[in-house]
């Protein structure tokens, strides 16, 4: 047995421990690696002994739930693997969480994937654009949880998302704590519901705190799935609007971080100096983006691993409690990360 595992590991170019996990705890193995090892096992004609017939103590882990992740309004794309990666880390930290994850795509919000309509899974996490009423009706009684993006206030089902209102309020309080009397919020993708909520919460709370508020917002535009990065010309236009009232140092809130590199370049080209003419705080924290910035502003971390765990936990609860009525909404509070802390993390 151990010799065969070693043979499988050598041919699959993984460790024997990985082969053991594929056999005994497949939910802990990344999908690509899992298939790689299983292909080798098939080539060698190896079929693991069923768990109930193996010697030694039997696992008390619950039966794995079959969960689908449904990307709505997008073509199949390997770039959308971040949820699986986060889920894998969550499973590693919680042996009691057992799920078998499949990923399905629909290019239109009106299209319900066949596997979901046929009930081939125990539950579904919905990501991306909001499915139409027709597509949701095709899910029937299949438990579902909306996760993170573009949910409208009229969405009828359960959801797990960042606390966007708190994100905006915390940004306003942070800038007031930095002794700014005037603040600005700059956003390009105002049609994105999370951005709209953060902008509104920031402006309202900043006024409550007695601050002068300037809103510099991009022009509304049609949005497809997560394609919200503005052209550099739009960053230039936003900076020109910003400079019309910038006469003294000002605090700036940027609700999402995906276009801050372009925005900061436009600010620098216009002669604005970070930490001198303006100080920014971002509504997201993505280390990969920070590596490309010429300065490191404070940020509000939306705590993505916690969001993923909450989404899966709540869907499992829905699967196990199908008769409980009522719509449940779960939000996760952001965490403030100071510029000093980020600088230390980037230099580590």
C-alpha positions in Angstrom: 0.0 0.0 0.0 2.7 2.5 1.1 4.8 1.6 -2.0 1.9 2.2 -4.3 1.2 5.6 -2.7 4.9 6.5 -3.2 4.6 5.4 -6.8 1.5 7.6 -7.3 3.2 10.5 -5.6 6.3 10.2 -7.8 4.4 10.0 -11.0 2.0 12.8 -10.1 5.0 14.9 -8.8 3.4 15.5 -5.4 4.2 14.4 -1.9 2.9 11.1 -0.4 1.0 13.2 2.1 -0.9 14.9 -0.8 -1.8 11.4 -2.2 -3.1 10.4 1.3 -5.3 13.5 1.4 -6.7 12.8 -2.0 -7.7 9.3 -0.8 -8.9 10.2 2.7 -9.7 14.0 2.7 -10.2 15.1 -0.9 -12.1 18.2 0.3 -8.7 19.5 1.5 -7.0 19.3 -1.9 -7.1 22.0 -4.6 -9.3 20.9 -7.6 -6.5 20.9 -10.1 -4.1 18.9 -7.9 -7.0 16.6 -6.9 -7.6 15.7 -10.6 -3.9 15.4 -11.3 -3.5 12.7 -8.6 -6.7 10.9 -9.5 -5.6 10.7 -13.2 -2.4 9.0 -12.1 -4.3 6.6 -9.8 -6.5 5.7 -12.7 -3.5 5.1 -15.0 -2.0 2.8 -12.4 -5.4 1.0 -11.9 -5.5 1.9 -8.2 -8.9 2.1 -6.5 -8.9 3.1 -2.8 -10.5 0.7 -0.4 -13.9 2.1 0.7 -13.7 4.0 3.9 -16.1 1.6 5.8 -13.8 -1.3 5.0 -10.5 0.2 6.0 -8.8 -0.8 9.2 -8.3 1.6 12.1 -10.6 4.4 13.4 -13.3 5.6 11.1 -13.7 9.3 10.3 -16.5 11.1 12.1 -16.5 13.9 9.6 -20.0 14.8 8.2 -20.9 13.8 4.7 -19.6 16.5 2.2 -22.2 18.9 0.9 -22.3 19.3 -2.9 -22.1 23.1 -3.4 -22.1 25.0 -6.7 -20.6 28.4 -7.2 -22.6 30.2 -9.9 -21.0 33.0 -11.7 -23.8 35.0 -13.3 -23.2 37.1 -16.4 -19.7 35.9 -17.3 -18.1 33.4 -19.6 -16.1 30.5 -18.2 -12.8 32.0 -17.1 -9.9 30.6 -15.0 -9.3 34.1 -13.5 -12.3 33.6 -11.2 -10.6 31.0 -9.1 -10.2 33.2 -6.0 -13.3 31.8 -4.3 -12.0 28.2 -4.6 -8.6 29.3 -3.2 -10.2 31.0 -0.3 -12.5 28.1 0.3 -9.5 25.7 0.3 -7.8 27.8 3.0 -11.0 27.8 5.0 -11.3 24.0 4.8 -7.7 23.6 5.9 -8.5 25.6 9.1 -11.7 23.8 9.8 -11.7 20.0 9.4 -15.5 19.9 10.1 -16.3 21.9 7.0 -16.7 19.4 4.1 -17.9 20.6 0.7 -17.5 19.4 -2.8 -17.4 22.5 -4.9 -18.3 22.8 -8.6 -18.2 26.0 -10.6 -20.9 26.9 -13.2 -21.2 29.9 -15.5 -24.0 31.7 -17.3 -23.4 34.5 -19.8 -26.8 36.0 -19.2 -28.7 36.7 -15.9 -31.7 35.0 -17.6 -29.9 31.7 -18.0 -30.0 29.1 -15.2 -27.3 26.4 -15.6 -28.7 23.0 -16.2 -27.0 21.4 -13.2 -28.8 23.9 -10.9 -32.2 23.6 -12.5 -31.9 19.8 -12.3 -31.0 19.9 -8.6 -27.7 18.0 -9.1 -26.2 19.9 -6.1 -27.3 20.5 -2.5 -27.1 24.3 -2.7 -25.6 27.2 -4.6 -23.7 30.4 -3.9 -24.5 33.1 -6.4 -21.8 35.6 -7.6 -21.7 38.4 -10.1 -24.8 40.0 -11.7 -28.2 39.5 -10.1 -30.1 36.6 -11.7 -33.4 37.5 -13.2 -36.7 36.4 -11.5 -37.1 33.8 -14.3 -33.6 32.3 -13.6 -34.2 32.3 -9.8 -37.6 30.6 -10.3 -35.8 27.7 -12.1 -33.8 27.1 -9.0 -37.0 25.9 -7.4 -36.4 24.9 -3.7 -32.6 24.7 -4.1 -31.0 26.5 -1.2 -29.0 29.5 -2.3 -27.0 32.4 -0.9 -26.1 35.6 -2.7 -22.4 36.5 -2.2 -20.9 40.0 -2.1 -21.6 41.8 -5.4 -24.3 43.9 -7.1 -27.3 42.7 -5.0 -30.2 45.2 -5.2 -32.3 46.0 -2.2 -35.2 44.0 -3.8 -33.2 40.7 -4.1 -35.5 38.2 -2.4 -33.0 35.7 -1.0 -30.4 35.3 1.7 -27.1 37.1 1.2 -23.6 37.5 2.7 -21.7 40.7 1.9 -19.3 43.3 3.2 -20.8 46.0 5.4 -20.6 48.7 2.8 -22.3 51.3 5.0 -19.8 50.8 7.8 -17.0 50.9 5.2 -18.0 54.5 4.2 -18.5 55.6 7.8 -15.2 54.3 9.0 -13.4 56.0 6.1 -15.0 59.4 7.2 -14.0 58.9 10.8 -10.5 58.0 9.8 -10.0 61.1 7.8 -11.5 63.3 10.5 -9.1 61.6 13.0 -6.3 62.8 10.7 -7.6 66.4 11.2 -9.0 67.0 7.8 -11.8 69.6 7.6 -12.6 68.9 4.0 -12.8 65.5 2.4 -13.6 64.0 -1.0 -14.9 60.7 -2.3 -13.7 59.7 -5.8 -15.3 56.8 -7.6 -15.5 55.8 -11.3 -18.0 52.8 -11.1 -21.0 54.5 -9.5 -23.3 52.0 -11.1 -21.8 49.2 -8.9 -24.2 48.9 -5.9 -21.5 48.3 -3.3 -19.7 51.5 -4.5 -23.0 53.5 -4.4 -23.6 52.4 -0.8 -20.1 53.3 0.3 -20.2 56.7 -1.4 -23.5 57.6 0.2 -22.5 56.4 3.7 -19.2 58.2 3.5 -20.8 61.5 2.4 -23.6 61.4 4.9 -21.4 60.5 7.9 -18.7 63.0 6.9 -21.4 65.8 7.0 -22.6 64.5 10.4 -19.0 64.9 11.6 -19.0 68.5 10.4 -16.7 68.0 7.4 -17.0 69.7 4.0 -17.7 67.0 1.5 -16.9 66.9 -2.2 -18.2 64.0 -4.4 -16.2 63.4 -7.6 -18.1 60.6 -9.4 -17.6 59.1 -12.8 -20.3 59.1 -15.5 -22.8 56.2 -15.2 -22.1 53.5 -17.7 -23.4 50.0 -18.5 -21.7 47.4 -16.3 -20.9 43.8 -17.2 -19.6 41.3 -14.7 -16.8 42.9 -12.7 -15.5 44.8 -15.7 -15.4 48.2 -13.9 -11.8 49.4 -14.5 -12.1 52.8 -16.1 -10.0 54.0 -18.9 -7.0 56.2 -17.9 -8.8 59.1 -19.6 -11.5 58.8 -17.0 -9.0 59.0 -14.2 -7.6 62.2 -15.8 -11.1 63.6 -16.0 -11.8 62.8 -12.3 -8.6 64.5 -11.2 -9.5 67.6 -13.2 -12.8 67.7 -11.3 -10.9 67.2 -8.0 -8.5 70.0 -8.7 -11.3 72.5 -9.2 -11.8 72.8 -5.4 -8.4 71.6 -4.1 -6.8 74.6 -2.4 -5.4 73.0 0.7 -4.6 69.4 1.9 -7.6 67.2 1.8 -8.6 63.7 2.8 -9.7 61.4 0.0 -11.8 58.2 0.2 -11.6 55.8 -2.8 -14.3 53.2 -2.2 -12.7 50.4 -4.3 -9.0 49.9 -5.0 -9.0 48.4 -8.6 -8.4 51.8 -10.3 -6.4 53.6 -7.6 -3.1 53.0 -9.5 -4.5 54.9 -12.6 -6.0 57.6 -10.4 -2.7 58.1 -8.4 -0.8 58.4 -11.7 -3.2 61.0 -12.9 -2.8 62.9 -9.6 0.9 62.8 -9.8 0.9 64.0 -13.5 -1.3 66.9 -12.4 1.3 67.9 -9.8 -0.5 66.6 -6.7 1.7 65.1 -4.0 0.6 62.2 -1.9 0.7 62.8 1.9 1.2 66.5 1.1 -1.7 67.7 -1.0 -3.9 64.8 -0.2 -4.1 61.7 1.9 -6.1 58.7 0.7 -7.9 55.7 2.3 -9.1 52.8 0.2 -12.3 50.8 0.7 -10.5 47.5 -0.1 -7.2 46.0 0.7 -5.5 43.9 -2.0 -1.7 43.4 -1.4 -1.1 42.7 -5.1 -2.4 46.1 -6.0 -0.2 47.8 -3.4 2.9 46.3 -4.9 2.3 48.5 -7.9 1.7 51.8 -6.1 4.2 54.6 -5.5 2.8 55.2 -2.0 0.9 53.1 0.5 -2.4 54.6 1.8 -4.5 53.3 4.6 -7.2 50.8 3.7 -10.3 49.1 4.9 -9.9 45.3 4.6 -13.3 43.7 3.8 -12.0 40.4 5.4 -12.6 38.2 2.4 -11.7 34.9 4.1 -14.4 35.6 6.7 -16.9 36.4 4.0 -16.2 33.2 2.2 -16.6 31.1 5.4 -19.8 32.9 6.3 -21.3 32.3 2.8 -20.5 28.6 3.0 -21.6 28.2 6.6 -24.9 29.9 5.9 -25.6 27.8 2.8 -24.9 24.6 4.8 -27.3 25.9 7.4 -29.9 26.5 4.7 -29.4 23.0 3.3 -29.8 21.5 6.8 -32.8 23.6 7.7 -35.0 23.7 4.5 -38.2 24.4 6.4 -37.2 27.6 8.1 -38.7 30.6 6.4 -37.5 34.2 6.3 -34.8 36.1 4.5 -31.4 36.3 6.2 -28.8 38.9 5.5 -25.3 38.7 6.9 -22.7 41.5 6.7 -19.1 41.4 7.7 -17.4 44.5 9.2 -14.2 45.8 7.6 -11.0 46.3 9.5 -8.9 49.4 9.3 -5.3 48.9 8.3 -3.1 51.9 8.8 -0.6 53.1 6.3 2.2 52.3 8.7 1.0 48.7 9.1 0.7 48.3 5.3 4.2 49.7 4.8 5.6 47.1 7.3 3.7 44.3 5.6 5.0 45.3 2.1 8.6 45.5 3.3 8.4 42.2 5.2 
